[in-house]
Amino acid sequence: MKFDICSVFILQGFFLIIGVILRVKIPPINDLWGYKTRRASRDAETWKYANKLFAILLIIISLTLMVIGSILLICKYILDVKIGFIGYLIASIVVLGALPMLITETTLAVKEKKRSQK
């Protein structure tokens, strides 16, 4: 089996999951890493909430990415389905489309949490 774009989807998923697992212990507010917005950085409680939610959503995206890669590999190498440029483009758009949703969902959740605390 050759290394191709399908394998890249699976590897990206593994790397994202490993990165999130390594972040289980959320660091204090810092300028180097984490989900950083003005709203999320206001206090330690909000920082932890935002980063924990972001990590959970990132795991979901990672798993989705791995499933897409696995389906493409099965279709291509086991079922002998020809996957052209359009197939890869659609899969990439689905994955990249999830990233803005991840950021938006986290931002809205932090905003709602702050609103409900008032």
N, CA, C and O of each residue as an XYZ file, in Angstrom:
472
protein
N       0.847     -1.178      0.000
C       0.000      0.000      0.000
C       0.891      1.239      0.000
O       1.824      1.349      0.795
N       0.591      2.159     -0.895
C       1.387      3.368     -1.017
C       0.947      4.415     -0.003
O      -0.185      4.412      0.479
N       1.871      5.300      0.300
C       1.557      6.440      1.162
C       0.978      7.531      0.270
O       1.650      8.004     -0.646
N      -0.259      7.933      0.528
C      -0.870      8.981     -0.280
C      -1.719      9.896      0.598
O      -1.618      9.864      1.825
N      -2.537     10.693     -0.028
C      -3.325     11.701      0.682
C      -4.247     11.066      1.726
O      -4.506     11.679      2.761
N      -4.744      9.858      1.480
C      -5.605      9.180      2.454
C      -4.856      8.963      3.763
O      -5.400      9.165      4.849
N      -3.612      8.552      3.640
C      -2.798      8.313      4.826
C      -2.558      9.594      5.601
O      -2.453      9.570      6.827
N      -2.470     10.707      4.897
C      -2.252     11.993      5.548
C      -3.419     12.327      6.469
O      -3.207     12.837      7.569
N      -4.659     12.045      6.034
C      -5.825     12.287      6.877
C      -5.717     11.505      8.185
O      -5.996     12.035      9.260
N      -5.316     10.260      8.084
C      -5.218      9.422      9.282
C      -4.087      9.906     10.182
O      -4.267      9.989     11.396
N      -2.932     10.226      9.619
C      -1.814     10.720     10.424
C      -2.153     12.036     11.119
O      -1.798     12.227     12.283
N      -2.832     12.940     10.424
C      -3.227     14.199     11.044
C      -4.131     13.939     12.231
O      -3.998     14.580     13.273
N      -5.033     13.018     12.080
C      -5.921     12.669     13.179
C      -5.163     12.148     14.380
O      -5.439     12.547     15.511
N      -4.206     11.257     14.148
C      -3.404     10.735     15.257
C      -2.608     11.834     15.952
O      -2.545     11.878     17.180
N      -2.007     12.711     15.173
C      -1.226     13.789     15.781
C      -2.100     14.736     16.595
O      -1.693     15.187     17.665
N      -3.287     15.039     16.100
C      -4.190     15.901     16.857
C      -4.627     15.247     18.159
O      -4.670     15.899     19.202
N      -4.946     13.975     18.101
C      -5.365     13.268     19.322
C      -4.218     13.219     20.321
O      -4.430     13.443     21.512
N      -3.016     12.934     19.860
C      -1.857     12.911     20.766
C      -1.657     14.283     21.398
O      -1.400     14.381     22.598
N      -1.771     15.343     20.598
C      -1.619     16.696     21.129
C      -2.651     17.025     22.186
O      -2.329     17.650     23.196
N      -3.878     16.613     21.966
C      -4.937     16.897     22.941
C      -4.731     16.064     24.205
O      -4.933     16.561     25.313
N      -4.337     14.818     24.047
C      -4.085     13.972     25.219
C      -2.966     14.573     26.070
O      -3.036     14.548     27.299
N      -1.946     15.105     25.424
C      -0.850     15.729     26.157
C      -1.297     17.003     26.881
O      -0.631     17.463     27.808
N      -2.418     17.561     26.455
C      -2.932     18.787     27.064
C      -3.982     18.513     28.127
O      -4.660     19.442     28.564
N      -4.135     17.286     28.551
C      -5.150     16.960     29.556
C      -4.994     17.855     30.783
O      -5.983     18.323     31.347
N      -3.770     18.086     31.183
C      -3.523     19.009     32.282
C      -3.375     20.397     31.652
O      -2.335     20.735     31.087
N      -4.434     21.181     31.764
C      -4.469     22.490     31.125
C      -3.540     23.443     31.867
O      -3.641     23.590     33.085
N      -2.633     24.093     31.132
C      -1.682     25.002     31.782
C      -2.375     26.284     32.242
O      -3.491     26.574     31.812
N      -1.734     27.032     33.094
C      -2.295     28.333     33.476
C      -2.313     29.264     32.257
O      -1.691     28.971     31.236
N      -3.021     30.371     32.372
C      -3.105     31.318     31.270
C      -1.691     31.715     30.846
O      -0.861     32.096     31.672
N      -1.435     31.616     29.527
C      -0.108     31.936     29.004
C      -0.240     32.478     27.592
O      -1.323     32.456     27.005
N       0.861     32.960     27.054
C       0.866     33.513     25.700
C       1.345     32.513     24.648
O       1.358     32.833     23.459
N       1.737     31.313     25.065
C       2.313     30.372     24.120
C       1.299     29.435     23.483
O       1.325     29.240     22.268
N       0.409     28.853     24.274
C      -0.482     27.869     23.706
C      -1.805     27.835     24.443
O      -1.945     28.356     25.550
N      -2.772     27.204     23.791
C      -4.108     27.119     24.347
C      -5.086     27.905     23.492
O      -4.692     28.591     22.548
N      -6.346     27.801     23.827
C      -7.392     28.552     23.136
C      -7.351     29.971     23.675
O      -7.718     30.214     24.825
N      -6.904     30.914     22.845
C      -6.675     32.280     23.338
C      -7.615     33.276     22.682
O      -7.542     33.518     21.477
N      -8.483     33.838     23.473
C      -9.266     35.000     23.074
C      -9.304     35.909     24.298
O      -8.988     35.482     25.409
N      -9.689     37.154     24.087
C      -9.776     38.066     25.247
C     -10.775     37.534     26.274
O     -10.523     37.572     27.479
N     -11.902     37.042     25.787
C     -12.934     36.547     26.694
C     -12.451     35.315     27.474
O     -12.702     35.204     28.674
N     -11.766     34.400     26.800
C     -11.310     33.173     27.460
C     -10.163     33.440     28.430
O      -9.957     32.670     29.368
N      -9.421     34.512     28.218
C      -8.253     34.810     29.050
C      -8.551     35.727     30.231
O      -7.629     36.140     30.934
N      -9.804     36.049     30.457
C     -10.145     36.984     31.542
C      -9.806     36.460     32.928
O      -9.301     37.201     33.771
N     -10.085     35.179     33.163
C      -9.770     34.605     34.473
C      -9.449     33.123     34.309
O      -9.700     32.540     33.255
N      -8.898     32.524     35.348
C      -8.434     31.134     35.279
C      -9.582     30.157     35.041
O      -9.418     29.182     34.308
N     -10.732     30.403     35.645
C     -11.877     29.491     35.492
C     -12.356     29.459     34.032
O     -12.606     28.391     33.473
N     -12.478     30.642     33.431
C     -12.911     30.720     32.035
C     -11.866     30.104     31.110
O     -12.211     29.421     30.146
N     -10.597     30.343     31.402
C      -9.503     29.758     30.617
C      -9.583     28.237     30.617
O      -9.477     27.609     29.564
N      -9.770     27.645     31.789
C      -9.850     26.183     31.884
C     -11.075     25.654     31.153
O     -10.991     24.661     30.431
N     -12.220     26.319     31.340
C     -13.451     25.894     30.675
C     -13.284     25.936     29.155
O     -13.613     24.970     28.466
N     -12.774     27.051     28.635
C     -12.614     27.212     27.189
C     -11.634     26.188     26.619
O     -11.896     25.603     25.568
N     -10.525     25.969     27.291
C      -9.530     25.021     26.793
C     -10.015     23.582     26.881
O      -9.710     22.773     26.005
N     -10.761     23.255     27.919
C     -11.299     21.902     28.043
C     -12.327     21.640     26.937
O     -12.306     20.581     26.310
N     -13.225     22.604     26.697
C     -14.217     22.460     25.639
C     -13.543     22.382     24.271
O     -13.910     21.551     23.441
N     -12.567     23.238     24.042
C     -11.834     23.239     22.775
C     -11.158     21.880     22.558
O     -11.176     21.352     21.446
N     -10.566     21.314     23.609
C      -9.890     20.011     23.491
C     -10.888     18.910     23.141
O     -10.593     18.049     22.313
N     -12.062     18.932     23.764
C     -13.085     17.916     23.468
C     -13.530     18.020     22.014
O     -13.636     17.010     21.318
N     -13.790     19.236     21.559
C     -14.211     19.423     20.173
C     -13.091     19.056     19.201
O     -13.358     18.546     18.113
N     -11.847     19.311     19.585
C     -10.713     18.946     18.744
C     -10.585     17.425     18.618
O     -10.228     16.914     17.557
N     -10.871     16.719     19.686
C     -10.861     15.247     19.624
C     -11.919     14.761     18.642
O     -11.673     13.837     17.867
N     -13.098     15.383     18.671
C     -14.168     14.987     17.752
C     -13.733     15.211     16.306
O     -13.956     14.356     15.448
N     -13.112     16.363     16.036
C     -12.626     16.638     14.684
C     -11.533     15.638     14.300
O     -11.492     15.168     13.163
N     -10.659     15.318     15.238
C      -9.582     14.353     14.963
C     -10.143     12.991     14.591
O      -9.691     12.360     13.636
N     -11.122     12.549     15.345
C     -11.730     11.246     15.054
C     -12.440     11.270     13.703
O     -12.381     10.300     12.947
N     -13.103     12.372     13.406
C     -13.764     12.517     12.112
C     -12.750     12.443     10.979
O     -12.984     11.791      9.962
N     -11.633     13.112     11.166
C     -10.565     13.101     10.177
C     -10.034     11.690      9.951
O      -9.788     11.283      8.816
N      -9.864     10.959     11.029
C      -9.364      9.588     10.922
C     -10.387      8.694     10.217
O     -10.005      7.824      9.434
N     -11.663      8.892     10.482
C     -12.701      8.096      9.821
C     -12.718      8.395      8.320
O     -12.799      7.477      7.503
N     -12.641      9.669      7.961
C     -12.618     10.043      6.542
C     -11.424      9.388      5.853
O     -11.566      8.819      4.770
N     -10.257      9.466      6.471
C      -9.064      8.840      5.894
C      -9.208      7.338      5.758
O      -8.806      6.757      4.750
N      -9.782      6.708      6.775
C      -9.976      5.255      6.728
C     -10.949      4.856      5.623
O     -10.715      3.880      4.910
N     -12.031      5.605      5.481
C     -13.003      5.314      4.424
C     -12.356      5.470      3.050
O     -12.560      4.643      2.161
N     -11.574      6.541      2.884
C     -10.893      6.742      1.601
C      -9.912      5.610      1.307
O      -9.827      5.135      0.174
N      -9.168      5.177      2.333
C      -8.232      4.062      2.134
C      -8.953      2.777      1.770
O      -8.521      2.061      0.866
N     -10.050      2.472      2.463
C     -10.817      1.253      2.174
C     -11.379      1.306      0.759
O     -11.293      0.333      0.010
N     -11.956      2.454      0.400
C     -12.518      2.593     -0.949
C     -11.447      2.441     -2.019
O     -11.657      1.789     -3.041
N     -10.308      3.049     -1.767
C      -9.254      3.057     -2.787
C      -8.539      1.722     -2.921
O      -8.321      1.252     -4.037
N      -8.172      1.106     -1.809
C      -7.309     -0.078     -1.880
C      -8.030     -1.406     -1.718
O      -7.529     -2.427     -2.188
N      -9.175     -1.430     -1.077
C      -9.886     -2.699     -0.905
C     -11.010     -2.830     -1.921
O     -11.190     -3.889     -2.521
N     -11.765     -1.752     -2.115
C     -12.887     -1.786     -3.051
C     -12.499     -1.340     -4.460
O     -13.335     -1.347     -5.364
N     -11.238     -0.954     -4.653
C     -10.719     -0.508     -5.948
C     -11.552      0.614     -6.574
O     -11.776      0.633     -7.784
N     -12.001      1.534     -5.745
C     -12.730      2.698     -6.226
C     -11.710      3.777     -6.573
O     -10.818      4.081     -5.780
N     -11.849      4.345     -7.752
C     -10.950      5.426     -8.160
C     -11.394      6.708     -7.456
O     -12.524      7.164     -7.628
N     -10.497      7.275     -6.669
C     -10.788      8.529     -5.980
C      -9.945      9.599     -6.642
O      -8.718      9.594     -6.548
N     -10.617     10.505     -7.305
C      -9.908     11.557     -8.020
C      -9.715     12.789     -7.158
O      -9.958     12.785     -5.951
N      -9.279     13.819     -7.807
C      -9.008     15.089     -7.142
C     -10.255     15.623     -6.445
O     -10.160     16.155     -5.339
N     -11.414     15.490     -7.068
C     -12.664     16.006     -6.493
C     -12.978     15.297     -5.178
O     -13.437     15.939     -4.233
N     -12.747     14.023     -5.099
C     -12.983     13.271     -3.850
C     -12.112     13.783     -2.722
O     -12.584     13.979     -1.602
N     -10.839     13.999     -3.017
C      -9.928     14.533     -2.009
C     -10.295     15.961     -1.629
O     -10.194     16.349     -0.465
N     -10.720     16.738     -2.618
C     -11.118     18.113     -2.366
C     -12.334     18.178     -1.446
O     -12.372     18.990     -0.521
N     -13.316     17.336     -1.695
C     -14.520     17.303     -0.847
C     -14.153     16.901      0.579
O     -14.625     17.514      1.536
N     -13.324     15.885      0.724
C     -12.909     15.454      2.064
C     -12.152     16.562      2.788
O     -12.348     16.767      3.985
N     -11.301     17.267      2.077
C     -10.542     18.363      2.687
C     -11.444     19.507      3.099
O     -11.245     20.096      4.161
N     -12.428     19.834      2.283
C     -13.361     20.910      2.614
C     -14.170     20.562      3.854
O     -14.415     21.421      4.700
N     -14.584     19.307      3.964
C     -15.333     18.875      5.153
C     -14.487     19.069      6.407
O     -14.969     19.607      7.404
N     -13.247     18.642      6.363
C     -12.363     18.755      7.523
C     -12.051     20.216      7.825
O     -12.147     20.642      8.977
N     -11.682     20.982      6.814
C     -11.350     22.391      7.038
C     -12.569     23.205      7.443
O     -12.441     24.200      8.157
N     -13.736     22.797      7.001
C     -14.964     23.484      7.404
C     -15.289     23.282      8.865
O     -15.994     24.091      9.468
N     -14.777     22.204      9.440
C     -15.035     21.931     10.858
C     -14.226     22.844     11.773
O     -14.643     23.102     12.902
N     -13.092     23.333     11.318
C     -12.241     24.160     12.173
C     -12.887     25.492     12.562
O     -12.862     25.843     13.742
N     -13.467     26.252     11.618
C     -14.152     27.477     12.044
C     -15.342     27.180     12.970
O     -15.640     27.958     13.876
N     -16.010     26.058     12.736
C     -17.117     25.674     13.616
C     -16.603     25.396     15.025
O     -17.268     25.728     16.006
N     -15.433     24.793     15.129
C     -14.814     24.509     16.423
C     -14.560     25.797     17.200
O     -14.895     25.895     18.380
N     -13.975     26.767     16.540
C     -13.665     28.047     17.187
C     -14.945     28.794     17.551
O     -15.060     29.342     18.648
N     -15.904     28.814     16.629
C     -17.165     29.510     16.882
C     -17.929     28.873     18.034
O     -18.451     29.580     18.896
N     -18.000     27.560     18.056
C     -18.727     26.861     19.129
C     -18.098     27.133     20.491
O     -18.813     27.359     21.467
N     -16.779     27.113     20.567
C     -16.091     27.392     21.826
C     -16.339     28.833     22.271
O     -16.617     29.087     23.443
N     -16.236     29.769     21.331
C     -16.462     31.183     21.659
C     -17.878     31.405     22.167
O     -18.077     32.099     23.164
N     -18.861     30.822     21.492
C     -20.257     30.985     21.922
C     -20.508     30.338     23.282
O     -21.248     30.888     24.098
N     -19.902     29.182     23.535
C     -20.080     28.513     24.824
C     -19.481     29.336     25.961
O     -20.083     29.441     27.030
N     -18.312     29.915     25.743
C     -17.682     30.767     26.762
C     -18.548     31.994     27.017
O     -18.753     32.388     28.165
N     -19.053     32.592     25.952
C     -19.917     33.773     26.088
C     -21.188     33.433     26.869
O     -21.601     34.186     27.750
N     -21.801     32.301     26.543
C     -23.024     31.874     27.242
C     -22.754     31.558     28.711
O     -23.575     31.870     29.573
N     -21.619     30.945     28.999
C     -21.277     30.623     30.383
C     -21.118     31.902     31.202
O     -21.596     31.989     32.333
N     -20.450     32.880     30.625
C     -20.271     34.163     31.317
C     -21.620     34.858     31.530
O     -21.867     35.436     32.589
N     -22.479     34.798     30.528
C     -23.798     35.430     30.623
C     -24.643     34.760     31.710
O     -25.353     35.443     32.448
N     -24.574     33.433     31.814
C     -25.373     32.723     32.810
C     -24.854     32.918     34.231
O     -25.602     32.735     35.191
N     -23.574     33.290     34.376
C     -23.013     33.527     35.702
C     -23.412     34.886     36.256
O     -23.298     35.109     37.461
N     -23.869     35.783     35.426
C     -24.223     37.130     35.889
C     -25.573     37.173     36.558
O     -26.009     38.235     37.001
